[in-house]
Amino acid sequence: MQQPTGTLSDDRAQAFRPVEGGNELQSGEKLLVEAYAAIWIILFAMIFLSWRRQKQIDQRIDALEAAVQKARADAGQGTS
């Protein structure tokens, strides 16, 4: 007795059938090392960009402090 075509597609969707001739396997260890390497690269990039941004902020604060000191010195000379 033959099965209806509807059950064949349902059976195929739920059953594991290995693909034959597929050579696209990668080692789990290799994938793990690649994932850790990607995470470390992203982390170092974030730290480097944060360090650079902080350096720019420090330079801007120094410039503002110098401008405030100059303004105070100019204001002190004008009142004396």
PDB file with one MODEL, atoms N, CA, C and O in Angstrom:
MODEL        1
ATOM      1  N   MET A   1       0.838  -1.174   0.000  1.00  0.00           N
ATOM      2  CA  MET A   1       0.000   0.000   0.000  1.00  0.00           C
ATOM      3  C   MET A   1       0.886   1.241   0.000  1.00  0.00           C
ATOM      4  O   MET A   1       1.828   1.323   0.789  1.00  0.00           O
ATOM      5  N   GLN A   2       0.604   2.201  -0.865  1.00  0.00           N
ATOM      6  CA  GLN A   2       1.401   3.411  -0.972  1.00  0.00           C
ATOM      7  C   GLN A   2       0.864   4.504  -0.060  1.00  0.00           C
ATOM      8  O   GLN A   2      -0.336   4.608   0.192  1.00  0.00           O
ATOM      9  N   GLN A   3       1.810   5.322   0.429  1.00  0.00           N
ATOM     10  CA  GLN A   3       1.413   6.441   1.286  1.00  0.00           C
ATOM     11  C   GLN A   3       1.020   7.628   0.413  1.00  0.00           C
ATOM     12  O   GLN A   3       1.549   7.800  -0.685  1.00  0.00           O
ATOM     13  N   PRO A   4       0.087   8.446   0.907  1.00  0.00           N
ATOM     14  CA  PRO A   4      -0.269   9.660   0.157  1.00  0.00           C
ATOM     15  C   PRO A   4       0.923  10.623   0.136  1.00  0.00           C
ATOM     16  O   PRO A   4       1.771  10.592   1.028  1.00  0.00           O
ATOM     17  N   THR A   5       0.977  11.462  -0.873  1.00  0.00           N
ATOM     18  CA  THR A   5       2.114  12.367  -1.031  1.00  0.00           C
ATOM     19  C   THR A   5       2.207  13.367   0.117  1.00  0.00           C
ATOM     20  O   THR A   5       3.303  13.840   0.417  1.00  0.00           O
ATOM     21  N   GLY A   6       1.112  13.699   0.760  1.00  0.00           N
ATOM     22  CA  GLY A   6       1.138  14.640   1.877  1.00  0.00           C
ATOM     23  C   GLY A   6       1.942  14.111   3.054  1.00  0.00           C
ATOM     24  O   GLY A   6       2.632  14.890   3.712  1.00  0.00           O
ATOM     25  N   THR A   7       1.881  12.847   3.337  1.00  0.00           N
ATOM     26  CA  THR A   7       2.630  12.290   4.465  1.00  0.00           C
ATOM     27  C   THR A   7       4.113  12.206   4.160  1.00  0.00           C
ATOM     28  O   THR A   7       4.927  12.273   5.081  1.00  0.00           O
ATOM     29  N   LEU A   8       4.494  12.060   2.887  1.00  0.00           N
ATOM     30  CA  LEU A   8       5.907  12.019   2.543  1.00  0.00           C
ATOM     31  C   LEU A   8       6.573  13.362   2.828  1.00  0.00           C
ATOM     32  O   LEU A   8       7.678  13.403   3.368  1.00  0.00           O
ATOM     33  N   SER A   9       5.911  14.458   2.470  1.00  0.00           N
ATOM     34  CA  SER A   9       6.502  15.770   2.724  1.00  0.00           C
ATOM     35  C   SER A   9       6.514  16.060   4.224  1.00  0.00           C
ATOM     36  O   SER A   9       7.456  16.685   4.713  1.00  0.00           O
ATOM     37  N   ASP A  10       5.500  15.625   4.963  1.00  0.00           N
ATOM     38  CA  ASP A  10       5.490  15.812   6.415  1.00  0.00           C
ATOM     39  C   ASP A  10       6.584  14.977   7.060  1.00  0.00           C
ATOM     40  O   ASP A  10       7.272  15.441   7.969  1.00  0.00           O
ATOM     41  N   ASP A  11       6.746  13.743   6.589  1.00  0.00           N
ATOM     42  CA  ASP A  11       7.776  12.861   7.136  1.00  0.00           C
ATOM     43  C   ASP A  11       9.161  13.432   6.854  1.00  0.00           C
ATOM     44  O   ASP A  11      10.039  13.379   7.715  1.00  0.00           O
ATOM     45  N   ARG A  12       9.360  13.967   5.678  1.00  0.00           N
ATOM     46  CA  ARG A  12      10.651  14.529   5.299  1.00  0.00           C
ATOM     47  C   ARG A  12      10.968  15.782   6.122  1.00  0.00           C
ATOM     48  O   ARG A  12      12.130  16.024   6.449  1.00  0.00           O
ATOM     49  N   ALA A  13       9.968  16.565   6.455  1.00  0.00           N
ATOM     50  CA  ALA A  13      10.195  17.794   7.209  1.00  0.00           C
ATOM     51  C   ALA A  13      10.557  17.500   8.661  1.00  0.00           C
ATOM     52  O   ALA A  13      11.217  18.320   9.299  1.00  0.00           O
ATOM     53  N   GLN A  14      10.152  16.373   9.193  1.00  0.00           N
ATOM     54  CA  GLN A  14      10.372  16.066  10.600  1.00  0.00           C
ATOM     55  C   GLN A  14      11.487  15.057  10.832  1.00  0.00           C
ATOM     56  O   GLN A  14      11.957  14.924  11.962  1.00  0.00           O
ATOM     57  N   ALA A  15      11.912  14.365   9.833  1.00  0.00           N
ATOM     58  CA  ALA A  15      12.930  13.338  10.006  1.00  0.00           C
ATOM     59  C   ALA A  15      14.295  13.880   9.598  1.00  0.00           C
ATOM     60  O   ALA A  15      14.404  14.698   8.685  1.00  0.00           O
ATOM     61  N   PHE A  16      15.331  13.416  10.285  1.00  0.00           N
ATOM     62  CA  PHE A  16      16.693  13.808   9.952  1.00  0.00           C
ATOM     63  C   PHE A  16      17.197  12.972   8.802  1.00  0.00           C
ATOM     64  O   PHE A  16      17.195  11.742   8.863  1.00  0.00           O
ATOM     65  N   ARG A  17      17.623  13.635   7.771  1.00  0.00           N
ATOM     66  CA  ARG A  17      18.195  12.947   6.617  1.00  0.00           C
ATOM     67  C   ARG A  17      19.526  13.627   6.297  1.00  0.00           C
ATOM     68  O   ARG A  17      19.527  14.778   5.860  1.00  0.00           O
ATOM     69  N   PRO A  18      20.644  12.960   6.498  1.00  0.00           N
ATOM     70  CA  PRO A  18      21.941  13.590   6.213  1.00  0.00           C
ATOM     71  C   PRO A  18      22.101  13.869   4.720  1.00  0.00           C
ATOM     72  O   PRO A  18      21.636  13.103   3.876  1.00  0.00           O
ATOM     73  N   VAL A  19      22.753  14.957   4.421  1.00  0.00           N
ATOM     74  CA  VAL A  19      23.021  15.316   3.034  1.00  0.00           C
ATOM     75  C   VAL A  19      24.255  14.554   2.592  1.00  0.00           C
ATOM     76  O   VAL A  19      25.283  14.579   3.269  1.00  0.00           O
ATOM     77  N   GLU A  20      24.159  13.897   1.491  1.00  0.00           N
ATOM     78  CA  GLU A  20      25.295  13.123   1.002  1.00  0.00           C
ATOM     79  C   GLU A  20      26.148  13.983   0.085  1.00  0.00           C
ATOM     80  O   GLU A  20      25.636  14.770  -0.711  1.00  0.00           O
ATOM     81  N   GLY A  21      27.461  13.817   0.212  1.00  0.00           N
ATOM     82  CA  GLY A  21      28.370  14.551  -0.645  1.00  0.00           C
ATOM     83  C   GLY A  21      28.678  15.951  -0.146  1.00  0.00           C
ATOM     84  O   GLY A  21      29.352  16.708  -0.846  1.00  0.00           O
ATOM     85  N   GLY A  22      28.216  16.318   1.019  1.00  0.00           N
ATOM     86  CA  GLY A  22      28.485  17.645   1.561  1.00  0.00           C
ATOM     87  C   GLY A  22      29.844  17.685   2.234  1.00  0.00           C
ATOM     88  O   GLY A  22      30.072  16.971   3.210  1.00  0.00           O
ATOM     89  N   ASN A  23      30.734  18.498   1.735  1.00  0.00           N
ATOM     90  CA  ASN A  23      32.076  18.612   2.305  1.00  0.00           C
ATOM     91  C   ASN A  23      32.250  19.928   3.055  1.00  0.00           C
ATOM     92  O   ASN A  23      33.383  20.382   3.214  1.00  0.00           O
ATOM     93  N   GLU A  24      31.191  20.546   3.513  1.00  0.00           N
ATOM     94  CA  GLU A  24      31.247  21.851   4.143  1.00  0.00           C
ATOM     95  C   GLU A  24      31.258  21.744   5.666  1.00  0.00           C
ATOM     96  O   GLU A  24      30.581  22.513   6.347  1.00  0.00           O
ATOM     97  N   LEU A  25      32.007  20.813   6.190  1.00  0.00           N
ATOM     98  CA  LEU A  25      32.093  20.658   7.634  1.00  0.00           C
ATOM     99  C   LEU A  25      33.310  21.414   8.154  1.00  0.00           C
ATOM    100  O   LEU A  25      34.369  21.411   7.527  1.00  0.00           O
ATOM    101  N   GLN A  26      33.148  22.065   9.313  1.00  0.00           N
ATOM    102  CA  GLN A  26      34.259  22.744   9.971  1.00  0.00           C
ATOM    103  C   GLN A  26      34.373  22.209  11.374  1.00  0.00           C
ATOM    104  O   GLN A  26      33.386  21.797  11.984  1.00  0.00           O
ATOM    105  N   SER A  27      35.577  22.220  11.874  1.00  0.00           N
ATOM    106  CA  SER A  27      35.795  21.718  13.210  1.00  0.00           C
ATOM    107  C   SER A  27      35.219  22.693  14.237  1.00  0.00           C
ATOM    108  O   SER A  27      35.303  23.910  14.071  1.00  0.00           O
ATOM    109  N   GLY A  28      34.644  22.147  15.279  1.00  0.00           N
ATOM    110  CA  GLY A  28      34.083  22.980  16.340  1.00  0.00           C
ATOM    111  C   GLY A  28      35.154  23.767  17.058  1.00  0.00           C
ATOM    112  O   GLY A  28      34.917  24.898  17.484  1.00  0.00           O
ATOM    113  N   GLU A  29      36.342  23.175  17.200  1.00  0.00           N
ATOM    114  CA  GLU A  29      37.440  23.882  17.867  1.00  0.00           C
ATOM    115  C   GLU A  29      37.870  25.093  17.060  1.00  0.00           C
ATOM    116  O   GLU A  29      38.161  26.148  17.623  1.00  0.00           O
ATOM    117  N   LYS A  30      37.912  24.945  15.754  1.00  0.00           N
ATOM    118  CA  LYS A  30      38.302  26.066  14.891  1.00  0.00           C
ATOM    119  C   LYS A  30      37.279  27.199  15.006  1.00  0.00           C
ATOM    120  O   LYS A  30      37.649  28.369  15.104  1.00  0.00           O
ATOM    121  N   LEU A  31      36.003  26.847  14.993  1.00  0.00           N
ATOM    122  CA  LEU A  31      34.963  27.861  15.123  1.00  0.00           C
ATOM    123  C   LEU A  31      35.031  28.557  16.484  1.00  0.00           C
ATOM    124  O   LEU A  31      34.803  29.764  16.573  1.00  0.00           O
ATOM    125  N   LEU A  32      35.341  27.807  17.539  1.00  0.00           N
ATOM    126  CA  LEU A  32      35.461  28.383  18.875  1.00  0.00           C
ATOM    127  C   LEU A  32      36.612  29.378  18.938  1.00  0.00           C
ATOM    128  O   LEU A  32      36.470  30.465  19.498  1.00  0.00           O
ATOM    129  N   VAL A  33      37.756  29.003  18.361  1.00  0.00           N
ATOM    130  CA  VAL A  33      38.917  29.898  18.349  1.00  0.00           C
ATOM    131  C   VAL A  33      38.600  31.149  17.535  1.00  0.00           C
ATOM    132  O   VAL A  33      38.956  32.255  17.941  1.00  0.00           O
ATOM    133  N   GLU A  34      37.938  30.990  16.397  1.00  0.00           N
ATOM    134  CA  GLU A  34      37.575  32.149  15.578  1.00  0.00           C
ATOM    135  C   GLU A  34      36.618  33.071  16.321  1.00  0.00           C
ATOM    136  O   GLU A  34      36.739  34.293  16.235  1.00  0.00           O
ATOM    137  N   ALA A  35      35.671  32.495  17.049  1.00  0.00           N
ATOM    138  CA  ALA A  35      34.723  33.322  17.805  1.00  0.00           C
ATOM    139  C   ALA A  35      35.438  34.097  18.911  1.00  0.00           C
ATOM    140  O   ALA A  35      35.184  35.288  19.090  1.00  0.00           O
ATOM    141  N   TYR A  36      36.324  33.441  19.651  1.00  0.00           N
ATOM    142  CA  TYR A  36      37.085  34.140  20.695  1.00  0.00           C
ATOM    143  C   TYR A  36      37.975  35.217  20.091  1.00  0.00           C
ATOM    144  O   TYR A  36      38.095  36.303  20.658  1.00  0.00           O
ATOM    145  N   ALA A  37      38.597  34.936  18.955  1.00  0.00           N
ATOM    146  CA  ALA A  37      39.449  35.936  18.302  1.00  0.00           C
ATOM    147  C   ALA A  37      38.622  37.151  17.885  1.00  0.00           C
ATOM    148  O   ALA A  37      39.060  38.289  18.054  1.00  0.00           O
ATOM    149  N   ALA A  38      37.449  36.916  17.349  1.00  0.00           N
ATOM    150  CA  ALA A  38      36.574  38.027  16.942  1.00  0.00           C
ATOM    151  C   ALA A  38      36.171  38.862  18.151  1.00  0.00           C
ATOM    152  O   ALA A  38      36.157  40.091  18.084  1.00  0.00           O
ATOM    153  N   ILE A  39      35.844  38.195  19.256  1.00  0.00           N
ATOM    154  CA  ILE A  39      35.456  38.930  20.465  1.00  0.00           C
ATOM    155  C   ILE A  39      36.616  39.774  20.975  1.00  0.00           C
ATOM    156  O   ILE A  39      36.412  40.928  21.352  1.00  0.00           O
ATOM    157  N   TRP A  40      37.844  39.221  20.995  1.00  0.00           N
ATOM    158  CA  TRP A  40      39.005  39.974  21.472  1.00  0.00           C
ATOM    159  C   TRP A  40      39.311  41.150  20.558  1.00  0.00           C
ATOM    160  O   TRP A  40      39.656  42.231  21.036  1.00  0.00           O
ATOM    161  N   ILE A  41      39.191  40.956  19.256  1.00  0.00           N
ATOM    162  CA  ILE A  41      39.445  42.054  18.319  1.00  0.00           C
ATOM    163  C   ILE A  41      38.441  43.177  18.529  1.00  0.00           C
ATOM    164  O   ILE A  41      38.814  44.350  18.546  1.00  0.00           O
ATOM    165  N   ILE A  42      37.183  42.830  18.688  1.00  0.00           N
ATOM    166  CA  ILE A  42      36.149  43.835  18.928  1.00  0.00           C
ATOM    167  C   ILE A  42      36.409  44.556  20.252  1.00  0.00           C
ATOM    168  O   ILE A  42      36.271  45.777  20.332  1.00  0.00           O
ATOM    169  N   LEU A  43      36.783  43.811  21.280  1.00  0.00           N
ATOM    170  CA  LEU A  43      37.064  44.408  22.586  1.00  0.00           C
ATOM    171  C   LEU A  43      38.241  45.379  22.510  1.00  0.00           C
ATOM    172  O   LEU A  43      38.161  46.489  23.037  1.00  0.00           O
ATOM    173  N   PHE A  44      39.331  44.972  21.861  1.00  0.00           N
ATOM    174  CA  PHE A  44      40.488  45.863  21.728  1.00  0.00           C
ATOM    175  C   PHE A  44      40.138  47.098  20.910  1.00  0.00           C
ATOM    176  O   PHE A  44      40.601  48.194  21.226  1.00  0.00           O
ATOM    177  N   ALA A  45      39.335  46.943  19.872  1.00  0.00           N
ATOM    178  CA  ALA A  45      38.924  48.098  19.068  1.00  0.00           C
ATOM    179  C   ALA A  45      38.106  49.073  19.908  1.00  0.00           C
ATOM    180  O   ALA A  45      38.293  50.285  19.809  1.00  0.00           O
ATOM    181  N   MET A  46      37.205  48.555  20.729  1.00  0.00           N
ATOM    182  CA  MET A  46      36.392  49.426  21.589  1.00  0.00           C
ATOM    183  C   MET A  46      37.264  50.152  22.607  1.00  0.00           C
ATOM    184  O   MET A  46      37.064  51.341  22.858  1.00  0.00           O
ATOM    185  N   ILE A  47      38.226  49.448  23.193  1.00  0.00           N
ATOM    186  CA  ILE A  47      39.120  50.076  24.169  1.00  0.00           C
ATOM    187  C   ILE A  47      39.969  51.147  23.492  1.00  0.00           C
ATOM    188  O   ILE A  47      40.137  52.236  24.040  1.00  0.00           O
ATOM    189  N   PHE A  48      40.503  50.853  22.315  1.00  0.00           N
ATOM    190  CA  PHE A  48      41.323  51.830  21.603  1.00  0.00           C
ATOM    191  C   PHE A  48      40.519  53.078  21.246  1.00  0.00           C
ATOM    192  O   PHE A  48      40.993  54.199  21.431  1.00  0.00           O
ATOM    193  N   LEU A  49      39.300  52.882  20.732  1.00  0.00           N
ATOM    194  CA  LEU A  49      38.470  54.037  20.369  1.00  0.00           C
ATOM    195  C   LEU A  49      38.082  54.848  21.603  1.00  0.00           C
ATOM    196  O   LEU A  49      38.042  56.077  21.543  1.00  0.00           O
ATOM    197  N   SER A  50      37.798  54.186  22.707  1.00  0.00           N
ATOM    198  CA  SER A  50      37.478  54.893  23.951  1.00  0.00           C
ATOM    199  C   SER A  50      38.680  55.681  24.456  1.00  0.00           C
ATOM    200  O   SER A  50      38.534  56.813  24.918  1.00  0.00           O
ATOM    201  N   TRP A  51      39.867  55.086  24.369  1.00  0.00           N
ATOM    202  CA  TRP A  51      41.081  55.766  24.800  1.00  0.00           C
ATOM    203  C   TRP A  51      41.327  57.014  23.954  1.00  0.00           C
ATOM    204  O   TRP A  51      41.674  58.072  24.477  1.00  0.00           O
ATOM    205  N   ARG A  52      41.144  56.876  22.641  1.00  0.00           N
ATOM    206  CA  ARG A  52      41.334  58.019  21.741  1.00  0.00           C
ATOM    207  C   ARG A  52      40.333  59.130  22.031  1.00  0.00           C
ATOM    208  O   ARG A  52      40.692  60.307  22.050  1.00  0.00           O
ATOM    209  N   ARG A  53      39.080  58.754  22.255  1.00  0.00           N
ATOM    210  CA  ARG A  53      38.036  59.736  22.562  1.00  0.00           C
ATOM    211  C   ARG A  53      38.330  60.436  23.885  1.00  0.00           C
ATOM    212  O   ARG A  53      38.140  61.646  24.004  1.00  0.00           O
ATOM    213  N   GLN A  54      38.795  59.676  24.880  1.00  0.00           N
ATOM    214  CA  GLN A  54      39.126  60.258  26.173  1.00  0.00           C
ATOM    215  C   GLN A  54      40.299  61.235  26.051  1.00  0.00           C
ATOM    216  O   GLN A  54      40.326  62.268  26.719  1.00  0.00           O
ATOM    217  N   LYS A  55      41.255  60.903  25.204  1.00  0.00           N
ATOM    218  CA  LYS A  55      42.398  61.792  24.973  1.00  0.00           C
ATOM    219  C   LYS A  55      41.922  63.119  24.380  1.00  0.00           C
ATOM    220  O   LYS A  55      42.402  64.181  24.777  1.00  0.00           O
ATOM    221  N   GLN A  56      40.988  63.064  23.440  1.00  0.00           N
ATOM    222  CA  GLN A  56      40.438  64.283  22.840  1.00  0.00           C
ATOM    223  C   GLN A  56      39.673  65.103  23.879  1.00  0.00           C
ATOM    224  O   GLN A  56      39.762  66.331  23.889  1.00  0.00           O
ATOM    225  N   ILE A  57      38.935  64.440  24.736  1.00  0.00           N
ATOM    226  CA  ILE A  57      38.186  65.140  25.790  1.00  0.00           C
ATOM    227  C   ILE A  57      39.149  65.817  26.750  1.00  0.00           C
ATOM    228  O   ILE A  57      38.917  66.957  27.154  1.00  0.00           O
ATOM    229  N   ASP A  58      40.238  65.128  27.128  1.00  0.00           N
ATOM    230  CA  ASP A  58      41.243  65.723  28.020  1.00  0.00           C
ATOM    231  C   ASP A  58      41.868  66.966  27.395  1.00  0.00           C
ATOM    232  O   ASP A  58      42.080  67.963  28.085  1.00  0.00           O
ATOM    233  N   GLN A  59      42.163  66.920  26.101  1.00  0.00           N
ATOM    234  CA  GLN A  59      42.732  68.082  25.424  1.00  0.00           C
ATOM    235  C   GLN A  59      41.741  69.246  25.413  1.00  0.00           C
ATOM    236  O   GLN A  59      42.125  70.399  25.608  1.00  0.00           O
ATOM    237  N   ARG A  60      40.484  68.940  25.188  1.00  0.00           N
ATOM    238  CA  ARG A  60      39.442  69.988  25.180  1.00  0.00           C
ATOM    239  C   ARG A  60      39.291  70.601  26.572  1.00  0.00           C
ATOM    240  O   ARG A  60      39.132  71.816  26.689  1.00  0.00           O
ATOM    241  N   ILE A  61      39.337  69.799  27.610  1.00  0.00           N
ATOM    242  CA  ILE A  61      39.228  70.314  28.984  1.00  0.00           C
ATOM    243  C   ILE A  61      40.423  71.203  29.300  1.00  0.00           C
ATOM    244  O   ILE A  61      40.262  72.264  29.904  1.00  0.00           O
ATOM    245  N   ASP A  62      41.621  70.783  28.898  1.00  0.00           N
ATOM    246  CA  ASP A  62      42.815  71.608  29.115  1.00  0.00           C
ATOM    247  C   ASP A  62      42.683  72.957  28.418  1.00  0.00           C
ATOM    248  O   ASP A  62      43.040  73.987  28.989  1.00  0.00           O
ATOM    249  N   ALA A  63      42.176  72.959  27.195  1.00  0.00           N
ATOM    250  CA  ALA A  63      41.989  74.205  26.453  1.00  0.00           C
ATOM    251  C   ALA A  63      40.960  75.099  27.152  1.00  0.00           C
ATOM    252  O   ALA A  63      41.148  76.312  27.239  1.00  0.00           O
ATOM    253  N   LEU A  64      39.893  74.508  27.640  1.00  0.00           N
ATOM    254  CA  LEU A  64      38.865  75.291  28.339  1.00  0.00           C
ATOM    255  C   LEU A  64      39.400  75.863  29.652  1.00  0.00           C
ATOM    256  O   LEU A  64      39.100  77.005  30.002  1.00  0.00           O
ATOM    257  N   GLU A  65      40.195  75.064  30.381  1.00  0.00           N
ATOM    258  CA  GLU A  65      40.785  75.561  31.625  1.00  0.00           C
ATOM    259  C   GLU A  65      41.735  76.724  31.346  1.00  0.00           C
ATOM    260  O   GLU A  65      41.756  77.699  32.097  1.00  0.00           O
ATOM    261  N   ALA A  66      42.512  76.630  30.283  1.00  0.00           N
ATOM    262  CA  ALA A  66      43.407  77.720  29.906  1.00  0.00           C
ATOM    263  C   ALA A  66      42.614  78.966  29.538  1.00  0.00           C
ATOM    264  O   ALA A  66      43.002  80.076  29.902  1.00  0.00           O
ATOM    265  N   ALA A  67      41.510  78.797  28.823  1.00  0.00           N
ATOM    266  CA  ALA A  67      40.668  79.937  28.451  1.00  0.00           C
ATOM    267  C   ALA A  67      40.050  80.587  29.689  1.00  0.00           C
ATOM    268  O   ALA A  67      39.950  81.812  29.754  1.00  0.00           O
ATOM    269  N   VAL A  68      39.635  79.787  30.664  1.00  0.00           N
ATOM    270  CA  VAL A  68      39.050  80.332  31.901  1.00  0.00           C
ATOM    271  C   VAL A  68      40.116  81.096  32.677  1.00  0.00           C
ATOM    272  O   VAL A  68      39.850  82.191  33.172  1.00  0.00           O
ATOM    273  N   GLN A  69      41.317  80.536  32.790  1.00  0.00           N
ATOM    274  CA  GLN A  69      42.396  81.229  33.504  1.00  0.00           C
ATOM    275  C   GLN A  69      42.754  82.543  32.811  1.00  0.00           C
ATOM    276  O   GLN A  69      42.998  83.551  33.476  1.00  0.00           O
ATOM    277  N   LYS A  70      42.787  82.533  31.489  1.00  0.00           N
ATOM    278  CA  LYS A  70      43.098  83.755  30.744  1.00  0.00           C
ATOM    279  C   LYS A  70      42.011  84.795  30.966  1.00  0.00           C
ATOM    280  O   LYS A  70      42.302  85.978  31.146  1.00  0.00           O
ATOM    281  N   ALA A  71      40.741  84.348  30.953  1.00  0.00           N
ATOM    282  CA  ALA A  71      39.631  85.279  31.169  1.00  0.00           C
ATOM    283  C   ALA A  71      39.687  85.859  32.580  1.00  0.00           C
ATOM    284  O   ALA A  71      39.417  87.045  32.769  1.00  0.00           O
ATOM    285  N   ARG A  72      40.034  85.039  33.570  1.00  0.00           N
ATOM    286  CA  ARG A  72      40.163  85.548  34.948  1.00  0.00           C
ATOM    287  C   ARG A  72      41.314  86.545  35.050  1.00  0.00           C
ATOM    288  O   ARG A  72      41.203  87.573  35.717  1.00  0.00           O
ATOM    289  N   ALA A  73      42.422  86.225  34.378  1.00  0.00           N
ATOM    290  CA  ALA A  73      43.572  87.136  34.421  1.00  0.00           C
ATOM    291  C   ALA A  73      43.227  88.454  33.737  1.00  0.00           C
ATOM    292  O   ALA A  73      43.604  89.516  34.232  1.00  0.00           O
ATOM    293  N   ASP A  74      42.532  88.412  32.633  1.00  0.00           N
ATOM    294  CA  ASP A  74      42.127  89.637  31.923  1.00  0.00           C
ATOM    295  C   ASP A  74      41.138  90.442  32.753  1.00  0.00           C
ATOM    296  O   ASP A  74      41.207  91.671  32.774  1.00  0.00           O
ATOM    297  N   ALA A  75      40.222  89.766  33.435  1.00  0.00           N
ATOM    298  CA  ALA A  75      39.237  90.449  34.278  1.00  0.00           C
ATOM    299  C   ALA A  75      39.916  91.067  35.486  1.00  0.00           C
ATOM    300  O   ALA A  75      39.512  92.143  35.928  1.00  0.00           O
ATOM    301  N   GLY A  76      40.939  90.418  36.034  1.00  0.00           N
ATOM    302  CA  GLY A  76      41.668  90.946  37.191  1.00  0.00           C
ATOM    303  C   GLY A  76      42.481  92.173  36.822  1.00  0.00           C
ATOM    304  O   GLY A  76      42.620  93.075  37.648  1.00  0.00           O
ATOM    305  N   GLN A  77      43.016  92.242  35.629  1.00  0.00           N
ATOM    306  CA  GLN A  77      43.807  93.394  35.195  1.00  0.00           C
ATOM    307  C   GLN A  77      42.903  94.585  34.922  1.00  0.00           C
ATOM    308  O   GLN A  77      43.317  95.723  35.143  1.00  0.00           O
ATOM    309  N   GLY A  78      41.726  94.371  34.466  1.00  0.00           N
ATOM    310  CA  GLY A  78      40.808  95.456  34.126  1.00  0.00           C
ATOM    311  C   GLY A  78      40.251  96.152  35.354  1.00  0.00           C
ATOM    312  O   GLY A  78      39.961  97.347  35.296  1.00  0.00           O
ATOM    313  N   THR A  79      40.093  95.439  36.470  1.00  0.00           N
ATOM    314  CA  THR A  79      39.523  96.041  37.682  1.00  0.00           C
ATOM    315  C   THR A  79      40.567  96.746  38.522  1.00  0.00           C
ATOM    316  O   THR A  79      40.208  97.595  39.339  1.00  0.00           O
ATOM    317  N   SER A  80      41.865  96.428  38.356  1.00  0.00           N
ATOM    318  CA  SER A  80      42.897  97.023  39.204  1.00  0.00           C
ATOM    319  C   SER A  80      43.311  98.363  38.676  1.00  0.00           C
ATOM    320  O   SER A  80      44.174  99.017  39.261  1.00  0.00           O
TER     321      SER A  80
ENDMDL
END
